[in-house]
Amino acid sequence: MSGWAQKRFWKEVAVAETAEGFAVELDGRRVKTPAKAPLAVPTRAMAEAIAAEWDAQTESVDPNSMPCTRSANAAIDKVTHQHSEVAAMLSEYGDSDLLCYRAGSPVELAARQAAEWDPVLDWAEAHLGARLELRIGVLHQPQHADALAVLAEKTRSMTSFQLAAFHDLVGISGSLILGFAAAYGWRSADEIWQLSRLDERWQEEQWGEDEDAQAAAEVKRQEFLHAKRFYDFS
């Protein structure tokens, strides 16, 4: 039925430690995922964040106001069952990473890309053990297989909950390296988000801001910040 929304039926929300991890209970009954799996998460902090979302619901349940619940559902119902496939898909971003494709002109944009993006590539070499090479223009040129293998192994080693968050960090930023930088705390999530929008910020400076584009970017920024928060909970 169009417009139907689940009504709040519970009075108390609590976190309970279980054999599977930490659960959220509504009047003593455990919350389940959309696929009817028990919602069990790895840390109390994550469970408390989910519990707070359920406790904040009023007369009807608004899933859009429950990002931690949605991310936990994705980790349990989807990533757990497709871990290898998700990890492989995310690893592919490294072969065409946003940070590696540079402008040949104007020189001011090229200089800004070097100033803002080179430090994170340097960090990746030092802390991840993988150096990605720069390209001029947008034509794809494969990266060295050894570097990609290192990044792929680090991606595969993530838990399902980490990988669910990492999926958004990489997908929203368009960069495997920026995803790692956010996950590992190289800089604040907001700073890393701004790095992912360097080209857009340049265009805004040249031609002015578009209100619709700004609104869409803010939605993505909030999703990126949430993904980092969820990763830290895991």
Number of C-alpha atoms within 10 A of each C-alpha: 4 4 4 7 12 10 12 13 12 14 8 12 22 19 21 16 15 10 7 11 14 20 27 28 20 17 12 13 12 17 19 15 17 13 11 10 12 17 23 24 24 17 14 18 16 25 28 20 19 25 23 18 19 25 16 13 16 11 10 12 17 15 15 8 13 18 17 24 24 15 21 27 24 20 23 21 18 15 22 16 12 12 19 14 12 20 23 14 14 23 24 15 19 24 20 20 22 18 26 25 18 19 19 13 11 8 10 12 17 14 15 15 19 15 11 15 19 15 11 20 22 15 16 20 14 11 12 17 13 20 19 21 16 15 18 14 12 12 9 12 14 13 18 13 9 12 18 19 14 15 23 20 13 13 23 18 13 14 15 24 24 23 24 26 28 27 20 21 30 25 14 18 22 20 24 27 27 28 28 20 23 27 23 14 13 16 13 14 23 15 11 21 21 15 19 21 14 17 16 15 15 14 13 13 10 9 9 10 13 9 9 9 10 12 11 10 14 12 10 16 18 12 17 26 19 19 28 23 17 24 21 17 20 19
